[in-house]
């Protein structure tokens, strides 16, 4: 296996579980004292969301994407993928066109290299195809997603949230974003 494959896969699920499990929401609830004052064992206002039965759409099914797919199946998720090279080489999972993948996925997980085919692959038009309850996780280079469009989509409720990695402008051309979570 290539270097960092396992750590990227692990990070993908760490971020996925943090987003869908409301880690930031509950962290703020505890720190603000509202959890202690509530007198309940949990927050009934939180909309619980489980991975089981959900669909993950993987953009880029190389070594990392395949491992993400295998672990997603353990969580009971349905898996589909989009081939950024244009060749649907994996027969274990359905290969969909990008538009269809975005429409059916509850989580979109990007594991593609940055090249001419993937640069700005996901912008406002593509984000508008996603479910308002869907999450986007970009573990590829930042420039695969138009960051300003992503921030606007999350702010407007077009999608539920997103998390990604931009190595301080090297991948996106933006020097103001590192890790971003919405």
C-alpha positions in Angstrom: 0.0 0.0 0.0 1.1 3.6 -0.6 2.2 5.8 2.2 -0.5 7.5 4.3 -3.3 5.4 2.8 -4.4 4.0 6.2 -4.2 7.4 7.9 -6.2 9.1 5.2 -8.9 6.5 5.5 -9.0 6.8 9.2 -9.2 10.6 9.0 -12.1 10.2 6.5 -14.1 8.3 9.1 -13.0 10.5 11.9 -14.4 13.5 10.1 -17.5 11.7 8.8 -18.4 10.6 12.3 -17.7 14.1 13.7 -20.0 15.7 11.2 -22.9 13.3 11.4 -22.6 12.8 15.1 -22.6 16.5 15.9 -19.2 16.6 17.7 -18.9 20.4 17.4 -22.6 20.9 18.5 -22.1 18.7 21.6 -18.7 20.2 22.4 -20.3 23.6 22.4 -23.2 22.4 24.5 -20.9 21.0 27.2 -18.6 24.0 27.2 -21.4 26.5 27.4 -23.0 24.6 30.3 -26.3 24.0 28.6 -25.8 20.2 28.8 -25.3 20.3 32.6 -28.3 22.7 33.0 -30.6 20.6 30.9 -31.1 17.8 33.4 -31.4 15.3 30.5 -28.9 12.6 29.4 -29.0 14.0 25.9 -30.1 16.9 23.8 -33.6 16.1 22.3 -33.1 19.0 19.8 -30.3 17.1 18.1 -31.4 15.2 14.9 -29.7 11.8 15.3 -28.2 10.5 12.1 -26.8 7.0 11.6 -24.6 5.8 8.8 -26.4 2.5 8.5 -28.7 2.5 5.5 -27.2 5.7 4.1 -25.4 6.0 0.7 -21.8 7.1 0.4 -20.7 8.3 -3.0 -17.0 8.1 -3.4 -15.3 10.3 -6.0 -12.0 8.6 -6.9 -11.9 4.8 -6.2 -8.1 4.3 -6.0 -6.5 2.6 -3.0 -7.9 5.1 -0.5 -11.4 5.2 -2.0 -11.6 1.4 -2.1 -10.7 1.2 1.6 -13.2 3.8 2.4 -15.8 1.8 0.5 -15.0 -1.4 2.4 -15.2 0.3 5.8 -18.5 2.1 4.8 -20.0 -1.3 4.1 -19.1 -2.4 7.6 -21.1 0.5 8.9 -24.0 -0.8 6.8 -23.7 1.9 4.1 -24.5 1.5 0.4 -21.6 2.4 -1.8 -21.4 4.0 -5.2 -18.6 5.8 -7.0 -17.6 8.2 -9.7 -14.5 7.5 -11.7 -12.5 10.7 -12.3 -10.5 8.9 -15.0 -13.6 7.9 -16.9 -13.0 4.2 -16.5 -15.3 2.4 -14.1 -12.8 -0.4 -13.3 -14.3 -1.6 -10.1 -17.1 -4.1 -10.4 -17.8 -4.4 -6.6 -19.7 -1.1 -6.5 -21.9 0.8 -9.0 -20.1 3.4 -11.1 -22.4 6.4 -11.6 -22.1 9.6 -13.5 -21.2 12.5 -11.2 -24.6 14.1 -11.3 -26.4 10.9 -10.3 -23.9 10.2 -7.5 -24.5 13.7 -6.1 -28.2 13.2 -6.2 -28.4 9.8 -4.4 -25.6 10.2 -1.9 -26.0 11.1 1.8 -22.3 11.6 2.1 -19.9 12.4 -0.8 -16.3 11.6 0.0 -13.6 12.9 -2.4 -10.4 10.9 -2.8 -9.2 12.0 -6.2 -5.9 13.6 -7.3 -5.9 17.2 -8.5 -5.6 17.3 -12.2 -7.3 19.0 -15.2 -10.3 16.6 -14.9 -10.8 17.2 -11.2 -10.0 20.9 -10.8 -13.2 22.7 -9.8 -15.1 19.5 -10.2 -17.6 20.5 -7.5 -19.1 24.0 -7.7 -22.4 25.6 -7.0 -24.2 23.7 -9.8 -23.0 20.3 -8.5 -23.7 21.2 -4.8 -27.3 22.1 -5.8 -27.8 18.5 -6.9 -27.1 17.2 -3.4 -29.7 16.5 -0.8 -30.1 19.2 1.8 -29.3 16.6 4.4 -26.1 15.5 2.7 -22.5 16.0 3.8 -19.4 16.5 1.6 -15.9 15.4 2.8 -13.0 16.5 0.6 -9.9 14.5 1.4 -8.4 15.3 -1.9 -6.8 18.6 -2.8 -8.8 21.8 -2.0 -9.1 22.9 -5.6 -11.3 20.0 -6.5 -14.1 21.9 -4.7 -14.8 25.6 -5.3 -14.4 26.6 -1.7 -16.4 29.8 -2.0 -19.3 27.9 -3.5 -19.1 25.3 -0.8 -19.2 27.8 2.0 -22.2 29.6 0.4 -24.0 26.2 0.0 -23.5 25.3 3.6 -24.5 28.8 4.8 -27.6 28.7 2.6 -28.6 25.2 3.8 -28.1 23.7 0.3 -26.2 20.8 2.0 -26.0 19.9 5.7 -22.2 20.4 6.1 -18.8 19.8 4.8 -15.2 19.2 5.8 -12.1 19.3 3.8 -8.4 19.8 3.6 -6.6 22.6 1.9 -2.9 22.5 2.6 -2.6 26.3 3.2 -3.2 27.3 -0.4 -1.1 24.8 -2.1 -4.1 22.9 -3.4 -6.7 25.6 -3.7 -4.9 28.8 -4.5 -6.5 30.2 -1.3 -4.2 31.2 1.5 -7.0 31.8 4.0 -8.3 28.2 4.4 -6.6 25.3 6.0 -9.0 22.7 7.5 -12.5 23.9 7.0 -15.6 22.6 8.6 -19.1 23.9 8.1 
